[in-house]
């Protein structure tokens, strides 16, 4: 249960800050749309934060990257494969028009490429800080 809480809160904190900025400043969404999107995403992250962490742990266990660049690449691949479809659906549910969805996804892609590794490191740091141990995977 602690792992669920830690992974979920780390996800919510990290991405609420980043996504709010992206949606307001880069995509030009209205504040009301951003609030709706963030409310949906907090609920979505509560449901998927731990699932993503399990997915990420699984991808790392299968790919076994040994070098720093390999770990960064695995973080990017794992994150993009899991999160992009969720974000697109959320923007559509929030009422963003197709042009704004494309803009937000384009911006998010650049941010995800840039932030997926920092998020992975943040997740690992929060786990260490809270003394949460990830069970070994086979």
C-alpha positions as CSV (number, residue, x, y, z in Angstrom):
1,X,0.0,0.0,0.0
2,X,2.9,2.4,0.8
3,X,4.3,1.8,-2.7
4,X,0.9,2.7,-4.2
5,X,0.7,5.9,-2.2
6,X,4.3,7.0,-2.9
7,X,4.2,6.3,-6.6
8,X,0.8,7.9,-7.0
9,X,1.7,11.1,-5.1
10,X,5.1,11.4,-6.8
11,X,3.3,11.2,-10.2
12,X,0.6,13.8,-9.2
13,X,3.1,16.3,-7.8
14,X,5.6,16.1,-10.6
15,X,3.2,16.2,-13.5
16,X,0.6,18.6,-12.2
17,X,3.2,21.3,-12.0
18,X,4.6,20.6,-15.5
19,X,1.3,20.1,-17.3
20,X,-0.4,23.2,-15.9
21,X,2.4,25.3,-17.3
22,X,2.3,23.5,-20.6
23,X,-1.4,23.8,-21.1
24,X,-1.7,27.5,-20.0
25,X,1.5,28.9,-21.5
26,X,2.4,26.8,-24.5
27,X,-0.9,25.3,-25.7
28,X,-2.9,28.5,-24.8
29,X,-5.8,26.6,-23.2
30,X,-8.3,28.7,-21.2
31,X,-7.8,28.5,-17.4
32,X,-11.2,26.7,-17.1
33,X,-10.1,24.0,-19.5
34,X,-6.8,23.6,-17.6
35,X,-8.7,23.2,-14.3
36,X,-10.9,20.5,-15.9
37,X,-7.9,18.8,-17.5
38,X,-6.0,18.8,-14.2
39,X,-9.0,17.6,-12.2
40,X,-9.4,14.7,-14.7
41,X,-5.6,14.0,-14.6
42,X,-5.4,13.9,-10.8
43,X,-8.1,11.3,-10.9
44,X,-6.4,9.6,-13.8
45,X,-3.0,9.7,-12.1
46,X,-4.6,8.3,-8.9
47,X,-5.7,5.3,-11.1
48,X,-2.6,5.1,-13.2
49,X,0.4,6.4,-11.2
50,X,1.2,3.1,-9.6
51,X,0.3,1.2,-12.8
52,X,2.9,3.3,-14.7
53,X,5.5,2.7,-12.0
54,X,4.9,-1.1,-12.3
55,X,5.1,-0.8,-16.1
56,X,8.4,1.2,-15.8
57,X,9.8,-1.3,-13.3
58,X,8.9,-4.1,-15.7
59,X,10.4,-2.4,-18.7
60,X,13.6,-1.8,-16.8
61,X,13.7,-5.4,-15.5
62,X,13.3,-6.7,-19.1
63,X,15.7,-4.3,-20.8
64,X,18.3,-4.2,-18.0
65,X,20.0,-1.0,-19.1
66,X,23.5,-0.7,-17.7
67,X,24.7,2.7,-18.8
68,X,23.2,6.1,-18.0
69,X,22.2,6.7,-21.6
70,X,20.5,3.3,-21.7
71,X,18.5,4.1,-18.5
72,X,17.5,7.4,-20.0
73,X,16.3,5.8,-23.2
74,X,14.3,3.1,-21.3
75,X,12.6,5.9,-19.2
76,X,11.7,7.7,-22.4
77,X,10.3,4.7,-24.2
78,X,8.4,3.4,-21.1
79,X,6.9,6.8,-20.4
80,X,5.9,7.7,-24.0
81,X,4.3,4.3,-24.6
82,X,2.2,4.6,-21.4
83,X,1.3,8.3,-21.1
84,X,0.8,9.8,-24.5
85,X,-2.5,7.9,-25.2
86,X,-3.8,8.9,-21.7
87,X,-3.0,12.5,-22.2
88,X,-4.6,12.8,-25.6
89,X,-7.9,11.2,-24.3
90,X,-7.9,13.6,-21.3
91,X,-7.5,16.7,-23.5
92,X,-10.4,15.5,-25.6
93,X,-12.5,14.9,-22.5
94,X,-11.7,18.4,-21.2
95,X,-13.1,19.9,-24.4
96,X,-9.9,21.0,-26.1
97,X,-10.4,21.3,-29.9
98,X,-8.4,19.2,-32.2
99,X,-5.9,22.0,-33.0
100,X,-5.2,22.6,-29.3
101,X,-4.9,18.8,-28.7
102,X,-2.3,18.5,-31.4
103,X,-0.5,21.5,-30.0
104,X,-0.6,20.2,-26.5
105,X,0.5,16.7,-27.6
106,X,3.4,18.2,-29.6
107,X,4.5,20.3,-26.6
108,X,4.0,17.3,-24.4
109,X,6.1,15.2,-26.6
110,X,9.0,17.5,-26.3
111,X,8.4,17.8,-22.6
112,X,8.0,14.1,-22.2
113,X,11.3,13.4,-24.1
114,X,12.9,16.0,-21.8
115,X,11.2,15.1,-18.5
116,X,10.7,11.3,-18.6
117,X,14.1,10.6,-17.2
118,X,13.9,13.4,-14.6
119,X,10.6,11.9,-13.5
120,X,12.1,8.4,-13.3
121,X,14.9,9.9,-11.1
122,X,12.3,11.8,-9.1
123,X,10.2,8.6,-8.6
124,X,13.3,6.7,-7.5
125,X,14.3,9.6,-5.1
126,X,10.9,9.7,-3.5
127,X,10.9,5.9,-3.1
128,X,14.3,6.2,-1.4
129,X,13.3,9.1,0.7
130,X,10.2,7.3,2.0
131,X,12.1,4.0,2.4
132,X,9.8,2.2,0.0
133,X,11.4,-0.9,-1.6
134,X,10.2,-2.2,-5.0
135,X,9.7,-5.9,-5.0
136,X,12.1,-7.8,-7.2
137,X,10.5,-8.9,-10.6
138,X,11.3,-12.1,-12.5
